[in-house]
């Protein structure tokens, strides 16, 4: 942390780990050293397989739908044409990849990488007309909800545009 906080002579990297480190310096609510270590391990270990699978599914869907591949290609070229030749996208560029974000969201909806997601509730949690009692666990099967015609029109179709106005 001290090396990053330094005297300002060094350019501060623009990445998730640096942001976590700096959050602790800027606020009392920041991450502790132990929390930063835990988050880093989670990113490394937990993120490897799911990132790999997600990327493969995105490429699969783009290969099956070349019209969307062309739109992503055009968007990437447009954003990167404003950068120095040979440079990589910076974190500040990510928000400009709006269509690519929609493609990733739609791919993750159709082919989620986690077969089951479990949430544990320490306290009572109101959910609509129900209350999930504290100490309970709830299991969600993402593919069941994300491919439901009750929740998504044309649920079986690859439609990245469904995320354009509602990116969540």
N, C-alpha and C positions, 0 to 999 in steps of 0.2 A: 504494500500500500504506500509506503513512504517513497518508493522510487517513482510511482505514478504521481503522487501529490507534489513531489519535487518543487523546483523553483520556476517551472514553466519553460525551461530551456529545451525540453524534450517534447516532441509532438506526442500527444496522448492518443493511443490506438482507439479505434471506434468499433469495439466488439462487446459481446455480452459480458464476458468476465470483467473487463475493465469497468463497464457500467456498474456491475455489482460492487466492485471494489470502491468506486467513487461514491456510490450511494451511501456507503457507511461513513464516508468522510463528510458528506454534505448534510446528513440528518442523523438524529439519534435513533430513528427507526430503520436505519440501514442494516445490512447483513453483518453478522459477527464472522470472525475468521472461520469458526467451525461450520457455520451455515454456508459460507462461500465454498469451503472444501466439499461439503455435502452436495451442493448444487453442481459443482464442477464434475464430481464423480457421476452424478445422475446424468449430466449432459454427455459425458464420455461413454459410460456403460449403457445407460438406458436409451440414449439417442442413436447409437450406432445401428442397431438392427432395424428399428422403426424407420430411421431416415433412409436406410438402404432400401427397405421394402417400399416405402412411399415413393421414392425416386423411380424405382422400377415400375410401379403402377402408373405413375404420371407418364413415363415414356411409353408404356403399353397403350394407354388411352390415346396419347398423341399419335402413335403409329396407326391405331385403328381409325383415327379421325384427322386426316391430313389437313382439313380446312382449319381446324383449331391449331394445328402445328404451324401452319402458315401465319396465323394471327399472332401467335407467340413469337415467331421468328421476326416478324415485322416490328412488334413492340420492343423486343430486345435490341434490334438494330437501331431503332429510333432513339432509345434511351442511351445506348452506348455510343452513338455517333456524336454525342455531345461531350464525350470523355476523350482524354488523351489516347492516341492509338496504342493498342496493346494493354491498356489498363483493365483492371477488373472492377466490377461494380462495388461501390462502397455502401455501407449501411444506409446512408442518406438516399441512395438510389432505389432502395427496395420499394418504397411507396409508389414509385413510378411504374412498376411492373404490375399494373392493375389487372390486365387480362390473364397474365401468367398466374397471379394469385387466385383468380377465379378457377383456372384450370386445376391448380393444386387442390383447392377446396373441393371441387367436384370429383376429382380422382379419389380423394380421401373419403368422400361421402360414399361413393360406389364401392370402393375397395379399402375399407379401414384396415389398418395394420394391427390394431389391438383386437383380439377376439372377444375380450371381456374387460370391462372397466369396473373396478370396485371402489366405492367411496364409503368411508367410515365416518359416522357422525358422533362427535363427543357430546353434543347437546341436542335437545329436541330441535327439529328442523321443520318448519311449516312448508308444505308443498301442496298448493291448491287447497282443497277441502280436507286434506290429510295432514297428519303430523308424523314424521319419522322420528321414533323415540331415540333419545341419546343413547349411545352404546350400540346402535344398530349399524349394519352394513347393507348397502344396496349394490346390486350387480346390474350393470347395463350391458347389453349386447349391441354394440354399435351398428353392425350390419342389419340387425332387425329393425332398428329405428330409422337408419339412413336410407333404407330401401323400401320404406313403407309408403304406399300410395296415399295413406291417410295424412302423411306429413309432407310429402313431396309430389307435386304434379309430375306425371311421366317419370316416376322414380327409377325405372330401369334404363332411362336414356341418359347419355352423357351430354349435359347441357351446362357448360360453364357460365353462361350468361345468367343463370338463376342466382348467382352470387354477386352480380354487378351492383345491385341497389342495396343488398343486405349482406355484407361481407362476413357476418358472424356465422 
